[in-house]
Amino acid sequence: MELSNLFIKGKKRRQIDHRLKIVISLFLISIFLLNILNINFSGENFSAENRDILDNPIDNLQTNSATSMLQNPFTENFDLLRDFFETKYQSSLDFDIPTYFRYGDSDGVITDDTIFSEDNLFYYNSLMKMEIDDLETFDIFLDLNSTTLWYEGDVNEFEYGFVKSIDNTTGEVKDSNRYLNDNLLPIFLLIENIGSDLKSISINGKTPINSINEMFYLINSSEFWDDRPSYNGFYNYNSSYLETSNVKYSESNFYAILANLLIHQTYYDLNLDVTIRNRAYELANLTLNNIINNMWDSDDEAFYHNADINWGTGGGQQTNYHLSTNALGIISLIEFWIESGMQNDSTYLQMAIDLYNSLSDGTHLWDSSNNLYRNIAQPLWAPFDSSLNLDSNALMMRACLKLFEGTGNITYYNRALKLYNSIESNLFDDINSVYNSSLSDTSKSFNSNLKLSKAYLDAFDIYNSTVLIGVYNVSGNVPDFIFN
């Protein structure tokens, strides 16, 4: 494993942002540059053909290139999705903030009225992110803290956090376990939505920085963190160390790595608490190393699903390869590679590339007939669940975009676009204006649609960083704009 330099991160992050913009500017779309060629303005050589062209009004210029190239395709359905879920999935609970169900049938009729913390936090970091400003984000977070989704006992003993779910009929807690993912989401919500303004916001004496620190202290406590040196990693939910099996999940540990790297990066950029900053990086480093050492199958080149308290896997479904888990593995490896200095010979970078290639093998998880990834395989890539699901393919789209961001290799961007086109063609329900759960399941999952929205926001961020190169062609009878 590589040793990481905590102090070169800021410079390296700026380098990759700069390099990404240079690469993307060669082939994508955003800024309309017109380059008029082949028009000879000397009176001596001014042909009648060129006079006709110049006599045409500028607004009559035509193009054979699709005008849709100039439009953002990724967020165009967001208004429709919000309308669908706000109309059909909003609960009747009387909180200061609306809460939403997760599960509905093909027409959006609710089939399970459980309300999950994950969905109601993630909503504002995905589908609603572009609709709310920094102050509104923090106000929404505080409102969610005032619902029964938030538990608070003895704060000094880290007895606080978001519970798994509540019941719509009573508003009372349904699953009182505090899961790792649910308590990482506030970190993503506050940092990604507010960004550099974290220092300037305060509501009734409360600040987003204090809230982030509070969630960090929770996941760094014995409620979630296994501090035994040989077994470092995060438990799936609070105090699950009391159980013997299925205690540590690769997926939730990858989310924890990403949350800690985000804290490290942000606290470095904003010159915030150096102790938290360094500890966050240490947690990410220790966790990733143990996942690689214990959950990586070097023959199949993929990560196992879950393990016992000592990172042991006893076979069975523990050693299955889930698309969602491994997509997050790619994202985590690339992010750690960026934060650790972007060495060209990095083990993390090469592992991310190998993992992508393994998942994308047509005999493994890639379904070339539908241009989507299958859901789960067993060791040696024997089929286990070949369904083509929205949520896991949304995560894989994010993984492809992250690989493109890190390497500049257009192969990964093209794969992300292939997933986008297939999702739009095969999973979008034109009648209800929302996405189906899978190719074989037309039910509507709020959570799956949020994961897709997050992937589309990632694609939109790349789209916003692109440059269109245009050439004005006058070789034919009608001038044409040619775009690259």
N, C-alpha and C positions, 0 to 999 in steps of 0.2 A: 504494500500500500504506500501511497505517496504522502510525504509530509507537506503540510499546507502553510503557506505564508499568509497570516491574517491581515497583513498591512499593505499588500499590493492589490487587494480586491477592488478598491475603488477605481484605480487606474485601469485594471483589466476589464471591468464592467463597461467603462466608457469606451475602451478599445473595441469590444465586441459590438456595442451599439453603433459605433462609427462604421465598422466593417460591414455590418449587416445592411446599413443604409446604402453603402456603395454597391454591394452585390445586388440588392433588390432594384436599385435604380436602373440597372441594365435591362430589365425585362418586364416590370410590372407597371401599374397604372396609377396616376394620381394627379400629376401636374401636366397641363396641356402645353407642350412646346411645339410650335409650328416652325418648320424649317423650309423655307421656300427655295426650291432648287430649279436649275435648268431654265430660268427665265433670263434671257439676254436683253438688257435694257438699252443697249446701244442702238441709236437710230438707224445705223447702217444695216444691222442684222435683224431688225424687228420684223418678224414675219407676220402675215395676216392671221395665222393661227394663234400666235401669241397675243395679237391685238384683241382677238375675239375673247380670249380667256380673261384679259385684264378688263375688258368692257363689262363682263358679268359682275353683278353685285356680289359682295363678299358673302351675303347670307344665302346665296344660291349654290355655294360650293358643296359638292357631294363627296361621299366616302363609301367605299366598299367595306370598310371595317365596321363591325357591330358597334353601335353607339352604347350598348350595354357595358362596353369596356370602360366607359367613363363613370359608371355608377357602382356604388358599393353594394354587392349582392348579399353580404353576410348577415346584415341586421334588418333586412327589409321585412321580415316576418315578425319582428319583435312586438310590434303593436298588436298584431293578431294574437300572438301567444298571450300577451298580458290580458287582452280582452277575454280570451277563453278562460283562463284560470281565475281571473277576478270575478267573472260571472258565475262559474260553475264550481270552483274549488274553495271558495272562501267560507270559513266556518262561521257559526253563529255566536261564538264566544265573545263576551263583552269586555275586551281588553282595550287599551289605548291605541293598539295597533292591530290591523287585521291579521288573522292567522289562516293557514291554508292546509287542506288535505293533500295526500300524496296520490291516492289510487282512485281511478275512475274507469268505467267501461269504455267501449269504442266511441260512445257519444258524450262522454264526460259525466255520466251519472255516477255519483260517488258509490264505491263498493266497500270502502273501509274508512270510517270517520276518525281514524287515529291522526293526531297532529304531531309531526316530528320536528324537533329542534333543527336538525340539519337543513331541512327544506326552507324553514322560515328565516334562517340566517343566510343561506346560500342565495336565496331569491334576490337579495339586495347587492350581492357581489357578482351577479350574473345578469339575469333578464332585466332587472331594474337599475343596474349600475349606471347606465347612461342617462337615467331620468332623475337622479338625485345628486345634490352637491355635497361638499365635504361636511358642512354643518348638519344637513339632513341625515347623512349617514350615521353620524354619532348619535343624533337624537333618536333614530330608529333603533340603534343598538341599545340605548338606555330604555326605550319602550319595551323591547323584547326582554330585557332584564327584569322588567316589572311584571311579566307574566309568570304563570306557574311553570313555564318551561325552565325557569331559572331556580335553582335550589341554593339556599344559603343556610348553613348550620354554623359550626364553629370555624370561623375564618382562619384562626390561628392554627387549626389542624387541617387546613386545606379542604374543609367540608363545604365546597361551593362549586358552582358550574352549571352547565346546561344538562338536564336529564334527557333521556332518549326520546320520550314521547308523553303526551297527555291525551286525555279522553275528551271528545267533543261534547258529550252530554253533560258532564260535570265540570270540565276544566281541570280536573284533578290528575295527578301524575299516574301514568299507566305503566311506564317502565322507568324505574327510578335510577337505573344505572347511568352513570355519567361516562359516555363513550369518548374515546380519544378524538375521533374525527369531529364530533360536535363541539368540542372545546378547543379545537384548533381553528375552526371557522371564524371566530371573532378576530383572530390575528390576521387572517387573510382579508376579511371584510374591512377592518379599520386601516390597515397599512395600504392595501391596494386601492381602496376607494379614496382615501384622504391624502396619502403620499406625503409630499414635502410640507403640507400645512398641518401636520400632526401637532407641532409645537404651538400653533396659534389658536386652537379651538378649546373652548371651555363652556360647559353647560352646568349651571348651578354648582360650580366648584369642582365638577368632575371633568377630567380630560381623557382623550383617547390614549395618550401615552400611559397614564395610570391603569387604564383598562387592559391594555396590551401587557403591561408588566404583571398585572394580576393573573392573566391567563398563562403567562409564561411561568410564574411561580407555581401555578397549579400543576402544569405538565412536568415541571422539573422536580416535583415533590414525589414522595414514595407512593402517592395515589396512582401515579402513572409510570414513573421512571424506575427501572430495575438498575440499581447502582452496583450490583455485584460485577466486579471487573471483567469476568469471563463471559458474562451474560447480559451486558448492557443492551438496553432497548426499551421500547415502550409497551406497556400492557394495553390490551384492546379497550378495556374500560377500568374504572377506578377499582382498586383492590382486587382485580381478577387474579392476582398472584395466589389467592386462596384456593384457586382451582388448579388442577394438575395438567390439563390438556387444552389445546386451542386457546392459548393465552396471548401469544404474540402473532400478529398478522402482518405480513409484508406490506399490504396496502396501507394500513393505518400508520405503519412506521415510515413509509415513504412520504405520506402527508406530513408527518412530524418533521422529517428531514427538511421538506420544502418550507414549512412554517418557520423553523429555526434558521434556515438560510436567509429567509426573507427578513427576519428580525436582525440578523447579523448585518446584512447589506444595508438596511434602512437605518439602523442605529449608527453604522459607520458613516453613512452619507450625511446624517443630521447631527452627528457628534453627540449622541445620547449615551446613556449609561454604559460605560465600557465593560463593567463586570457582566451585565446581562449579554452584551454583544459577544464577548469572548466565550461565555458559557453556552450561548446558543450555537455557536460554531462547533464547540466541543461536542455538544449533544448530537449534532448532525453528523459529525465525523465518526464518533463512536458507533452510532446506530448504523450508518451505511457500511462501515467495515464489518460489523457483525452480521448484517444481512448478506453481504457478499460471501463471507466465510461460511455461513450456515445455510443459506437459502438459495444459493446459486448452484444450478446443475451445469457443470462445465461441459458435459457431453451434449445435452440438449440446448444449452445456452439460453436458459430461461430461469425465472425465479419461482420457487414454490409458493404455495398459498399461505399456510400458517404453520405454527410450531407450538411446542409446549413451553413451559416457563424457562427451560434451559436451551431454547432454540433447537430442540430435538424434533425430528420428523419421523413418525412411525409408519410412513406410507399411507395408503388409502388416499382420501381426498386432500390430505395435507400437502401432498406432493404434486397436485394438479397444477397446471399452468393456466391461470386466468388472464384473459386479455387485459382487463382493467388493471390488475396488479402489475403486469409487465409494462403496460403503457406508462403508468406512474413511475415504474423503475427507470424507464428511459429518461423521463423528465427529470427525475432526481439525480441521475448520473450526470446529465448535461449541466444541470444547475450547480452541482458540486464541482464539476470540472471548471466551470466559469469562476466560481468563488475561490477556488484553490489555485488560480493562476493560469489556467489554460495552457498547460504544457502540451507540446505537440505529440509527445510520446505517452500521453496520459493513459493509464489503465482504465479510468472512468469513461473517457471518450470512446476508447476502443470497445469497451464492454457495451456501451449504449448502441454503437453501430452493429455489433454482433447480435445483440438482442433484437434490434429492428429487423435485421436480415433473417433471423430465425423465425420470428413471428410472421414475416412476410413470405415465407416459403409456401408455395402452393400446396404442399403436402402437410403443412402444419396448420396455421390458422387462417391464411389468406384464401378467400373464395373469389377467384378471378371471374366467375360467371356473374356474380352480383356486385363485385367491387366493394366488398365489405369483409370484415374479419369475423371469423367464428369466435364463439365465446370462451370455451374451455377445452383443454386437451389434457390427457394423462401423460405420464412419462413415456418417452419414445414417440411422443406426439400422436398417440392413439386417440381417436375422437372420444369426447366425453359429452360435450354440449355444443352442438354445431349451429345453434341458433345465432341469428345475425341481429344483435341487440343495439338499440340506440345509444344507451349510456356508455357501454364499453367502447363502441366505435367512436363516440365523441371524445373519449379520453385518448384513443389512439390517434385521432386527428390532431389533438393538442401535442402529442408526442412527436408526430411528424413535423409540426410547425416548430417545436423546440429544437429538433435536430437541424432543421433548416436555419434557424436563428444562430445556432452554435457553429455550424460548419459552412454555411453558404452553399451547400450542395442542393441544386434545384430538384434533384430526384425526390427528396423528402417533401418539398413543397408540392410537386406534381402529385405525389401520393395523397397529400392532404386535400388537394382539389378533387382528386378522384373520389375520395370519401365524401366530400361535400356534395358533389354531383349525384352520387348514388343515394345519399340520404335524402336529398331533395326529390329525386325521382321515385324512390321506393318507399320512403317512410313518412312523407308529408301527406296528411289527410286534407285534401282540398275542400272537402265539405265542411269540416269542423275547424279548419285552419290551425292545426296543431299536429305534432309528430306522434306517430304510433310507437309503441314500446319496442317492437321488433318487426322483422319481415313477416313473421308468422303470428304475431300478436298485435291486434289493433286497439288494445286497451291504451289508456292515456296515463302516463306517469308524470307527475309534476317534477319529481326529482330528475328523471331522465331528460326532460325538456330543459331543465336548468343546466345540466351538464353539457348539453348541446349548445345552449346559449353561451356558456363560458368558452367553449371551443371556437364559436363564431366570433366572440369578442377578441380572442387571440388572433384569429385570421384578420379581423378588422384592424387591429393594431399594426399588423404587417402591411396591410393595404394602405393605411394612412402614412406609411413611411416610404411609399414607392414613388417612382417617377415614370411618366409616359414619355417616350421619344416618338415624335411624329415627323413624317416627311411628306412634303407636298409634291405629289407626282403629277406632271403635266404631259406625260408621254402619250396619253390617249386623247380622245375627243373631249372627254369630260375630266376635269382635274379631280384628283382623288387624294385623300389623306391616308397614308399608310402608317400604321401604328406598330411599334415594338414595345 
